[in-house]
Amino acid sequence: MTLRPIGALVLAMTAVVGAADPPVRKPLASDERAALLALLKAVDLAQDTDIVSAADLPWTADVLKAIDVAYVPFRLGVAEWAESSKSAAMYVRVVSRHDGYRSSDESSSLREWAMHGGNAPPEPLQTIVFNPGELPIGGPAVRSSRRATAAPAEASAILAMQQKQYEKEKAAAEAARARAETRQRDPYRFPFEEYYFFDARGGRVDRALAVPPGEYDVFVALVDRARVKTTTPVVVRHTITVPDFWNLELRLSDLMFVSDVRALGAPLKLQDQIEHPYTWGRAEVVPAGSTTFAREDVLAIVYQICNYGAPDTDVTADYVFYRRAAGRRTLFNRTQPQHLTNDDLPLPVGWETQGFAMQRVPLASFPPGDYELEVVVRDRLTRGSATQAIAFSVK
């Protein structure tokens, strides 16, 4: 059985991690300092003992290719924890893993500053900038809702609208690249660490981290900064793997289920960008809230194709659905192949190529059950192929 996709639109986006004018850290208030020190201590203990909290905090993360490092937006559900905590302090620490073991040689660049003040560590690079013609004006298929789907928007309409904005973003990207080339990572510092203060009543917090290829343990700690002396921080740990997107082999990023992609009138300000890590430039990507869908839904998948041959791009993407039951995986159906050319994917930036693709499939023909979507991309120019899969359920 061959499915007929809806709005098979390519989102040709090239991401650059960086900011033209990174902010300077503000001095910590007394309650903020106490909360950060408590979180540092709690993560130290969890890292040393490998004992974390039993709290159920749903977590999703998506590993994407940016310039020089991977950009990893993540989403943490804090609804259970927020029932008794409102003024949240969160600390994120990334620790390298080598040969299956977590590094014990890395240390904090925040600790000394948090304890004694002085020169503050630099802000992490977390802003995403895009090149012209690489934003999905109107979003993939414009709008996707449970019972209705609109037609895809024309990506080419963005060129004239975006030229002025591009010049500004290009300058920011060049400044970010210059800083990245001059700043060498200290192998004795954590690859990434950061703290945040926010209102937990929303039940969810979205942030991002940036790391080079490798395997990492990500520790996330939470505490109510109004009750630091009377409560114990919650600490959770997740392991992520960042592939080498920069070895010129054809690769796919993580597959992301999305409910919408919206076009903004202008890029977000830096602070808003940090709080909305799935908004890149003028494109606001809305991740699906769950991997369980109804038969009335339209399954929308967004992912990144990296290191395809160009110019004269000739890439084919196959979307194959498997049914999973009783420990077995059987072929259910597939869409028609999606053919991508220079009109769909951006030309090289330097020696690198990367762009986002999207596919949308209605689930009306899917009986309730567990499924796996396998995306296979083949490149005629390089004769390479890459595969990525993601599981979902239909209720």
N, C-alpha and C positions, 0 to 999 in steps of 0.2 A: 504494500500500500504506500502510495506517495502522497504526502501532505502538500497542500497548497499554502505557502506562507503568505502572511499579510505584511505588506510594507517592509520588504527586505531592504533596508536602508543602510548605507555605510556612513559611519560617522568618522570622518578622517580628521583625527585630532592628534596633535603632537604636544606632549607635555614637557614642561621645563620646571624643575623644582628650583625655586629661588625667589628673591624679592629684591627690587632695586634699592630700597632703603629700609632694611630691617629695623624694627623698633629696639629701643634700649629698655632693658628690664627695669621696671619700677621697684623701688624699695618695698620689702614685705612689711605689711602691718603685723602687729604682735600676734594676732590670732592666726594669720596666714603663716608666719614663721613657725609657730608651734605646731600647726597642722603638717607643714612640709617636713619638719624634723621627725615627727611621729611616723609619717609615711616612709621616710628614708629608713628609719630604724626597723619598721615592720617588714619592709622588703629585704633589708639585710638579713633578717632572721629567716625569712622564707627562702632566700637564696642559699643560705648556709645549711638549713635543715631539710629543704625540699618539702616543707609542710606549708600548705596554703589553706585558705578558708573553705568551708563547705558551702558557702553561699552560691545560689543559682543565679548567675549573672550571664544571660545569653550573650554570645560573642560571635561576630563575623568580621572577617578581614579580607581584603582584596589586594593581591600583589600585582602592581602595574609597573611598566617600564617608564622611567623618566630619563633625564640627562644625567649620566654618571652614577646615579643611585636609583634604587627602586622606591616608588611612592606607594605607601601602604595605608590607605584609609581604612579605619575600623569603626565598628559600631558596638557599643556595650549597653546592654539592657540593665538599668538600675532600679526598675520599678519596685522589686522586692525590698531592696536596701533602702530606697527612698521613703518607704512607709514610715520610718522613724527618723529619717535624716533629710534635711532640706538644704542647708548651706554646705555644699559638698566641696571637698578638696580631693583632687585626684593626682596621683603620681604614676608615670609610666617609665619603666626601665627596660631596655633591651640588652640582653647579655648574649655574647657569642657562644656558639657551640662548635666544637671541633671533634671529629671522629666519635660523635655520639655523646660527648661529655661537655658540660657547661664550663666555660672559662672561669677561673678563679683569680685571674691576674688583672681584670678590669676594675676601675674604680670610678667614683662619681665626680663630675665636674661641678655639681651644684652644692655638694655638702659643705665645703669650706665657706662658700658665700652665704649659704643659709645660716650657718652657725655664727660667723664673725663679720659678715658684710664684706666691703671692699669691692674690687672690680667684679662685675657680674659676668657670668658666662654668656656667650652670644645666644641670641634666639635661634632656634632651629629653622632651617629653610623649608617652608611649607606652602609657598604660594605656587599656583599653577598658571602658566601663561601659554597662549596658543598663537599659531601663525595664521595668516589670512586664509579664508576659504576652508578652515578646518573646524568650524563650529556648526552644530546641527540646528540651523535656524528653524524654529517651530518644533524641534525635538524629533526623535525617531517616530515616524508615523503620527506626529503632532500630539496626539492625546491617546492614552490607552486606559480604558476603564473596564469595569467588570462586564458590562453588557453592550458596550459599543466600542468600535475602533474607527479612527479617522484615517484618511489616506496620508502617506508620508509627504513631508514638505520637501521642496527643492533645495538641496544644499548649495547649489550654485548661486542662489539669490543673495548669499551673504557677501560676495566679493566686493561689490561697490559700497555696501553698508559698513564694512569693517576696515577699510583701508586706513583711515586715520587712527583708529584704535590699534591697529596692527603696529604702526610705527612706535607708539608708546610701549606696547607690550614687547616689541623686538628689543628696544633699549633695555627694558628690565631683564629680558632673557640674557642679553649679552653681558650685563653687569653680573648676573647670577653666575654665568659660566666663568667669568674672570675670577670671581671669588672662589668658586669651586676648584679652579686650577691652581690657585695660590695657597689654598688651605689644605693641609695634609692631615689626615685623620690620625689621632694619637692612639696607637694600639693598646695603650694602658688605660684608656677611658672607655666607658660604655658607648657603643655605637650610636645610641640614642637614649636620651632621658629628658623628661619634661614634666612640669606640674601645671595644673589647671584649677581654677576656682569657678564654680558654676552653681546654678539653681537646679537641684535634682528633681524638682517636681514634674519635669517633662517625662520622666521614666526612661530616658535614653540619652546617651552622650555619644557624639560622633567626633572623632579626632583622626589624626594621621601621623605616621612616622616615616622616616626616610633612612634606608640602610643599603649598603652594598650587597653583592651576592653572598650567600651563606645561609647557615641555619642559626636560628636565634630562639631563645626563650624570652617571651614578653611578659613582664610582671606588671600588673595593674593594681594599685592600692587605692582605697577610698576611706575617707573619714569625714565625719561631720565636724567642721572646724569650730562650731559652737559648743562641741562636747568632747574636745580632744582629751581632756583629763579623765573623763568618766567612761569612755568607750574604747574598744579595741578596733584598730583599722581592719578592714576586709582586704585580703590579698588573694588575687587569682593569677594563674599562670597559663599561658598558651604558647605553643611552639609554631613558628612559621619558617618556611623555607623560601628563600629568594633565589631563583635560577639565575644563571649568567646570561642575561639578555644581551650582553655586549660582545659575545664571541662570534657574531655574524651567522649563527645557525638560525633557521626559521623556528620561531617560538610563538606560543600563545600565552597571554596573561591568564589569570584566573577568569572564569566565566562568572558574570554577574547577572542575576535576575533583577530586572528593573520594572517599576510600574509606570515610569514616565521620564522624559527628558524635556526640560523646559528651557526656552531662550530668555535670558535676562536682558534688560535694556543696557546694562553696563556691568563690568566685573565688580565683584564684591570688594569692600575695603578689607585691609589685611586682617583685622580682628574678626570680622565676619567670615572671612575665608577660613581661618583656623577653626572656627566653630562649625563650618559647613564644608568638610573635606571632600564631599562628593560634588561640589560645585567647582568647575574648572573654567576659568575665563568667564564667558557668557553662557556656558552650558551648565544647567543644574540637573544632575543625574539623581533620580529618586530610586534608591534600592527598594526592591520588594521587601515587605515586612516579614515574609515567611517563605519557606520552600514548599509549602502546601497550598494548592490552588483548587478552585472549583472548576467544574466543566464549563461554566459560563465565562471563565477567564480567558485572556489571551496571554500566552507565555511569551515574554519578551526577554531576550538575552543580549547582553552587550559584552564585548571582549576586545582585546587588543592583539593585533597581528604585528609581529616584530621581525625585522630583518628579511623582508621579502625583496625579490629582485626588482630593480628599477634603474632607468626608465623602461618603458615598454612593459609595465607591470602586467602579469597574467597569472592571477591567483584564483583558485577554486575552493570554495568552502562547502563541505557536506555536513548536514545536520541529521544525525541518526538517533532514533529513539529506541530504547530497550526497555522491556518490561522485566521487573525484578520480583521474583516470588520463590519461596522455598529454597533460597540460596542459589537460584539459577538466574541467568540473564538471557533473555530471548529477544530476538529482533521484533519490534512492534511496527514501526513505520519510519519513513524518512521524508525529508523535503526534497524538492528539486535542487540540484547544485546551484550555488550562488557564485556567479562569475564576477571578479573584481579586476578592474583595469586602472590605467592612469586617471580616468575620470572619477574613480571612486576612492583611491588611496593617494596620500600625498607623496610628492617626489622626495628624494633624499634630502636630509638636513645634515650637512657634512658628509660622512660616510654611512649614516644610519637611516633606517626607514622604520616607521611605526605608525599605525593608524588604528582607529576603532571601527569595528564592524558590528552590525546588529541583525538579528532575525526575530520575527514575530510569528507565532504559530497558535491558532485557536485550539482549545482543548476539548471542544465539543465531542470529538470522536474518541476521546480517551476514557475508557472505563475506570472507575475508582481503583486505585492501587499505587504501587511504588514504581518509579521509572528512573531511567538514567539517560541524559542527553549527552551524546558524544559528538564533539565538533572536530572534524578532520580537515585541515587546510593543506592544500598542495600548491607548490609554486613551480610553474613551468620553467622559469629562467634559471633558478638555482637547483631544480630537481629535488628540492627538499620537501618534507612533509612534517606536520606537527599536529598533535592530538591533545585535547583537553576534555574532561568530562565533569558533569555535575549531576547530583541526584535531586529528585523532587517527587512529590506525591500529588495525586489527584483525589479529592475527597468526594 
